[in-house]
Amino acid sequence: MLHWEKQMKAKGHKAVMVSTQVDETAQHFYRKIGYKDCGCLVLDIPELEQPMEMFLIKKI
């Protein structure tokens, strides 16, 4: 992640964003390395339901 964040900063980006589903453990990893919750997407159409997708952001 640090390598990717450095690459994005070198390209002039001020922040990076990642996403994971709420039923996955990646959200805990992202928070530990400085990412903050910033939104979610709910797909609740019958037959297309999925766990909520959460977005996390970090200033770099």
N, C-alpha and C positions, 0 to 999 in steps of 0.2 A: 504494500500500500504506500509506503513512504517513497519508493521509487516512482510510482505512478503519480503521486501528489507532486513530487519535485518536477516531473515532466510537465504536468499541467501548469504549474507555477511558471516554469521557463517559457511556456507558450503564452503567458500573459493572463492566465485565468486567475481570478481572485478567490474563487471557491470551487469546491467539487461536491457532487451529489451522487449518492448511491441509493439503491433500493433493495428491499428484501420483503418476503412475505412474513406476516406476523407470527406464523407458526414455525418459522425457521430461527435458529439460534444466532445467525449472523448479526442480528440487531444488537446483541449484547457486545459482540466484538467491536462493531463500529462505534458504539458509545464509549467503550474503553479507550479508543484511540482518538477521541475528540469530536466525533460527529454528533449532531443534535437533530432530534426529530423535527421535521418541518412540513409534514403533510401525509396524506394517504389517498388511496384509490380503492373504492369499493365496487366490485362487479357482482351485482346480485340479480342478474337476469336469469330466470329459470333455465336450467340445463347448462348455463355458462358460469355458475357461481365458482368463485375461487376465494381462498383466504385473502384478507385485506393486504394490499401492497402498501408498504410504508416507505417513505422517503426520508433520508437523513442528509444533512449538509454540513460542510466544514469549511471555514475560511482558511485559505492557505497563503 
